[in-house]
Amino acid sequence: MDWQSSALTRALDRWLEEDIGRGDLTASALQRKHGYAHWIAKQPGCFCGGPLVQQLFQRLDPEVSVHLLRDDGAAVEVGDRLLDLEGPATALVAGERTALNLAMRLSGIATATAELVAQLQGTGVRLADTRKTTPGLRLLEKYAVRCGGGINHRMGLDDAAMLKENHIAWAGGITMAIAAVREQAPWPTAVIVEAETEAQALEAVRAGANGVLLDEFSPKQLTQLVPRLRASSTGVVVLEASGIQPEQLQAYAATGIDLISTSAPVTRSRWLDLSMRFT
């Protein structure tokens, strides 16, 4: 993650402006004091967002120093001290809410991801995210998934070609849709086909798809289908299951697939409760 990227610094400026507006009206009560603060965890989970907090306070006031006590992705318990801050009290107070909001959101995603990844431990199956992310927060939310032990699927439409129901219908079929992408896309472009039936999955493999997303198949169906897909492929094909409830992860992992993709860590996670304490 490039914490110094121009896109991120612009976003941080927007987020700070959203809360501070024309200026913090409580600043005059702080009497230009030099302040000290620290963060603690109020829930157990997986911490995420430390470097982002550093960057945010630096954008607000370069005199603020942030000393990280926990790495992103680290497991934390209630009461654990996460980071120390020092600097002008006006900056510490003004940046508190925005910094906590971002870190609690990202830590919640990392925590939810880590809980799912733990269920797949020892299976060889990886947990991948999706493009169901909050507009404007995709890079950060996908970073949080990685901190929780998951892997990123496509970052956007320009990463790989995923052919879904509408593409297939408008192109005249899976084979024709793959051929159309191969003709126009630069080399090497991965082509993934979302299959809803066994026939579609088999056609995708035989047509040379690099990956097949098997949507809403049961574990029993996949146990029978996966060996047929491997045998029908002329090269390496990544088989991915989606449309899965979190409690079904282990059953799907036993079918021989490579990936399980889910939006749950982003769309269903709850913020991890963190607190900023002033000295």
C-alpha positions as CSV (number, residue, x, y, z in Angstrom):
1,M,0.0,0.0,0.0
2,D,1.4,3.4,-1.0
3,W,0.6,5.6,1.9
4,Q,2.2,8.6,0.2
5,S,0.2,8.4,-3.0
6,S,-1.4,11.5,-4.3
7,A,-4.8,9.8,-4.5
8,L,-4.7,8.9,-0.8
9,T,-3.5,12.3,0.4
10,R,-6.3,14.0,-1.6
11,A,-8.8,11.6,0.0
12,L,-7.4,12.3,3.5
13,D,-7.7,16.1,2.9
14,R,-11.4,15.6,1.9
15,W,-12.2,13.4,4.9
16,L,-10.6,15.9,7.3
17,E,-12.4,18.8,5.6
18,E,-15.7,17.0,6.0
19,D,-15.4,17.0,9.8
20,I,-13.4,20.2,10.4
21,G,-15.1,22.4,7.9
22,R,-14.2,26.0,8.4
23,G,-12.4,25.2,11.6
24,D,-12.8,23.4,15.0
25,L,-14.9,25.8,17.2
26,T,-13.5,24.1,20.3
27,A,-9.8,25.0,19.4
28,S,-9.8,28.2,21.5
29,A,-10.5,26.2,24.6
30,L,-7.3,24.2,24.1
31,Q,-5.1,27.2,24.9
32,R,-2.4,26.2,22.4
33,K,-1.4,23.3,24.6
34,H,1.0,20.5,23.6
35,G,-0.9,17.2,24.0
36,Y,-0.3,13.5,24.5
37,A,-2.7,10.7,23.7
38,H,-2.8,7.0,23.0
39,W,-5.2,4.5,21.5
40,I,-6.5,1.3,23.1
41,A,-8.6,-1.6,21.9
42,K,-12.0,-2.0,23.5
43,Q,-12.7,-5.3,21.7
44,P,-10.5,-8.2,20.7
45,G,-9.8,-8.4,17.0
46,C,-7.3,-7.6,14.2
47,F,-5.9,-4.1,14.1
48,C,-5.7,-2.3,10.8
49,G,-5.0,1.3,9.8
50,G,-1.9,2.4,11.7
51,P,0.0,3.9,8.8
52,L,-3.1,5.6,7.6
53,V,-3.5,7.2,11.0
54,Q,0.1,8.4,10.8
55,Q,-0.5,9.9,7.4
56,L,-3.8,11.6,8.4
57,F,-2.3,13.4,11.4
58,Q,0.7,14.5,9.3
59,R,-1.7,16.0,6.7
60,L,-3.4,17.8,9.6
61,D,-0.3,19.1,11.3
62,P,3.3,18.0,10.5
63,E,4.2,18.6,14.2
64,V,2.1,15.6,15.3
65,S,4.1,12.4,15.8
66,V,2.5,9.0,15.9
67,H,4.3,6.0,17.3
68,L,2.8,2.7,16.3
69,L,2.8,-0.1,18.9
70,R,1.0,-2.7,16.9
71,D,1.5,-3.7,13.2
72,D,-1.4,-3.8,10.9
73,G,-2.8,-7.4,10.9
74,A,-1.8,-7.9,14.5
75,A,-4.2,-9.6,16.9
76,V,-5.2,-7.4,19.8
77,E,-7.1,-7.9,23.1
78,V,-9.2,-5.6,25.2
79,G,-7.0,-2.9,26.8
80,D,-4.1,-3.3,24.4
81,R,-2.3,-0.1,23.7
82,L,-2.1,0.4,19.9
83,L,-0.3,3.7,19.3
84,D,1.0,6.9,21.0
85,L,0.5,10.4,19.7
86,E,2.1,13.7,20.6
87,G,1.7,17.2,19.2
88,P,-0.4,20.3,19.3
89,A,-3.6,19.6,21.2
90,T,-5.7,21.3,18.5
91,A,-4.5,18.8,15.9
92,L,-4.9,15.8,18.2
93,V,-8.5,16.8,18.9
94,A,-9.4,17.8,15.4
95,G,-8.1,14.5,13.8
96,E,-9.4,12.2,16.5
97,R,-12.8,11.3,15.0
98,T,-11.8,10.9,11.4
99,A,-8.8,8.8,12.3
100,L,-10.8,6.5,14.6
101,N,-13.6,6.1,12.1
102,L,-11.2,4.9,9.4
103,A,-9.2,2.6,11.7
104,M,-12.3,1.1,13.3
105,R,-13.9,0.4,9.9
106,L,-10.7,-1.2,8.5
107,S,-10.0,-3.1,11.7
108,G,-13.5,-4.5,11.5
109,I,-12.9,-5.8,8.0
110,A,-9.6,-7.3,9.0
111,T,-11.1,-9.0,12.0
112,A,-14.0,-10.5,10.0
113,T,-11.6,-11.7,7.3
114,A,-9.3,-13.3,9.9
115,E,-12.2,-15.2,11.4
116,L,-13.1,-16.7,8.0
117,V,-9.5,-17.4,7.1
118,A,-9.1,-19.3,10.3
119,Q,-11.8,-21.7,9.2
120,L,-9.8,-22.5,6.0
121,Q,-6.5,-23.1,7.8
122,G,-4.8,-26.3,6.5
123,T,-7.2,-26.7,3.6
124,G,-5.0,-25.0,0.9
125,V,-8.1,-22.9,-0.1
126,R,-7.6,-19.1,-0.1
127,L,-10.3,-16.5,0.8
128,A,-10.7,-13.7,-1.8
129,D,-12.7,-10.5,-1.6
130,T,-15.0,-9.0,-4.3
131,R,-15.7,-5.6,-5.9
132,K,-18.5,-5.0,-3.4
133,T,-16.7,-2.2,-1.6
134,T,-17.6,1.3,-0.4
135,P,-17.0,3.8,-3.2
136,G,-13.9,5.8,-2.5
137,L,-12.6,3.2,0.0
138,R,-11.9,0.3,-2.2
139,L,-8.1,0.4,-1.9
140,L,-8.3,0.6,1.9
141,E,-11.0,-2.0,2.3
142,K,-9.1,-4.4,0.1
143,Y,-5.9,-3.6,2.1
144,A,-7.8,-4.5,5.3
145,V,-8.8,-7.9,3.7
146,R,-5.1,-8.6,3.1
147,C,-4.3,-7.6,6.7
148,G,-6.8,-10.2,7.8
149,G,-5.1,-13.0,5.8
150,G,-7.3,-12.9,2.7
151,I,-6.3,-12.1,-0.9
152,N,-7.6,-9.6,-3.3
153,H,-9.7,-10.5,-6.4
154,R,-9.9,-7.8,-9.1
155,M,-9.2,-4.3,-7.9
156,G,-11.4,-3.1,-10.8
157,L,-12.7,-3.8,-14.3
158,D,-9.3,-3.3,-15.8
159,D,-7.5,-6.0,-13.8
160,A,-9.0,-9.1,-15.5
161,A,-12.0,-9.9,-17.7
162,M,-14.8,-11.6,-15.8
163,L,-17.6,-12.6,-18.1
164,K,-21.0,-12.8,-16.5
165,E,-24.5,-13.6,-17.5
166,N,-25.1,-10.5,-19.6
167,H,-21.7,-10.7,-21.3
168,I,-22.4,-14.3,-22.3
169,A,-25.9,-13.5,-23.6
170,W,-24.9,-10.5,-25.6
171,A,-21.8,-12.2,-27.1
172,G,-23.8,-15.2,-28.2
173,G,-22.3,-17.7,-25.7
174,I,-19.3,-18.4,-23.5
175,T,-17.0,-19.5,-26.3
176,M,-17.7,-16.4,-28.4
177,A,-17.4,-14.1,-25.4
178,I,-14.0,-15.5,-24.5
179,A,-12.9,-15.2,-28.1
180,A,-14.0,-11.6,-28.3
181,V,-12.1,-10.6,-25.2
182,R,-9.0,-12.5,-26.3
183,E,-9.1,-10.6,-29.7
184,Q,-9.2,-7.1,-28.1
185,A,-7.5,-7.4,-24.7
186,P,-3.8,-6.9,-24.3
187,W,-1.6,-10.0,-23.5
188,P,-1.6,-11.4,-20.9
189,T,-5.2,-10.8,-19.8
190,A,-6.8,-13.3,-17.5
191,V,-10.3,-14.3,-18.5
192,I,-12.7,-15.6,-15.8
193,V,-16.2,-16.9,-16.5
194,E,-19.0,-16.9,-14.0
195,A,-20.9,-20.2,-14.4
196,E,-24.3,-21.0,-13.0
197,T,-24.6,-24.5,-14.5
198,E,-22.3,-27.5,-15.0
199,A,-22.6,-27.1,-18.8
200,Q,-21.5,-23.5,-18.6
201,A,-18.5,-24.4,-16.4
202,L,-17.4,-27.2,-18.8
203,E,-17.7,-24.9,-21.8
204,A,-15.7,-22.2,-20.1
205,V,-12.8,-24.6,-19.3
206,R,-12.8,-26.1,-22.8
207,A,-12.8,-22.6,-24.4
208,G,-9.6,-21.8,-22.5
209,A,-10.9,-19.7,-19.6
210,N,-8.2,-19.0,-17.0
211,G,-10.7,-19.2,-14.2
212,V,-14.2,-20.3,-13.5
213,L,-16.3,-18.8,-10.8
214,L,-18.8,-21.4,-9.8
215,D,-21.8,-19.5,-8.4
216,E,-24.2,-21.0,-5.9
217,F,-23.3,-24.6,-6.5
218,S,-23.7,-27.0,-3.5
219,P,-20.7,-28.8,-2.0
220,K,-22.1,-32.0,-3.3
221,Q,-22.3,-30.6,-6.9
222,L,-18.8,-29.3,-6.7
223,T,-17.3,-32.5,-5.4
224,Q,-18.6,-34.2,-8.5
225,L,-17.9,-31.3,-10.9
226,V,-14.4,-30.2,-9.9
227,P,-12.6,-33.4,-11.2
228,R,-14.4,-33.1,-14.5
229,L,-13.3,-29.5,-14.9
230,R,-9.7,-30.3,-14.1
231,A,-9.8,-33.2,-16.6
232,S,-11.3,-31.0,-19.3
233,S,-8.8,-28.2,-19.0
234,T,-5.8,-28.0,-21.4
235,G,-3.9,-25.8,-19.0
236,V,-4.1,-24.4,-15.4
237,V,-7.5,-23.2,-14.5
238,V,-8.4,-21.6,-11.2
239,L,-11.7,-22.8,-9.8
240,E,-13.5,-20.5,-7.5
241,A,-16.7,-20.8,-5.5
242,S,-19.0,-17.9,-4.6
243,G,-22.4,-17.3,-3.2
244,I,-21.4,-19.1,0.0
245,Q,-22.6,-18.5,3.6
246,P,-19.7,-18.1,6.1
247,E,-20.8,-21.2,8.0
248,Q,-20.3,-23.4,4.9
249,L,-16.7,-22.6,4.3
250,Q,-15.2,-25.9,5.4
251,A,-17.7,-27.9,3.4
252,Y,-16.8,-26.0,0.3
253,A,-13.1,-26.2,1.0
254,A,-13.3,-30.0,0.9
255,T,-14.5,-30.0,-2.7
256,G,-11.2,-29.4,-4.4
257,I,-11.7,-25.8,-5.4
258,D,-8.9,-23.2,-5.2
259,L,-10.6,-20.1,-4.0
260,I,-13.7,-19.0,-2.1
261,S,-14.7,-15.4,-2.8
262,T,-17.0,-13.5,-0.5
263,S,-18.1,-9.9,0.1
264,A,-18.9,-10.7,3.8
265,P,-15.9,-9.1,5.5
266,V,-16.6,-5.8,3.8
267,T,-20.4,-5.9,3.6
268,R,-21.3,-7.6,6.9
269,S,-18.5,-6.7,9.3
270,R,-18.9,-4.5,12.3
271,W,-16.5,-1.8,13.3
272,L,-13.9,-2.8,15.9
273,D,-14.3,-0.6,18.9
274,L,-11.2,1.6,19.5
275,S,-10.7,4.6,21.8
276,M,-8.3,7.6,21.9
277,R,-7.3,8.6,25.5
278,F,-5.7,11.9,26.2
279,T,-3.1,12.6,28.8
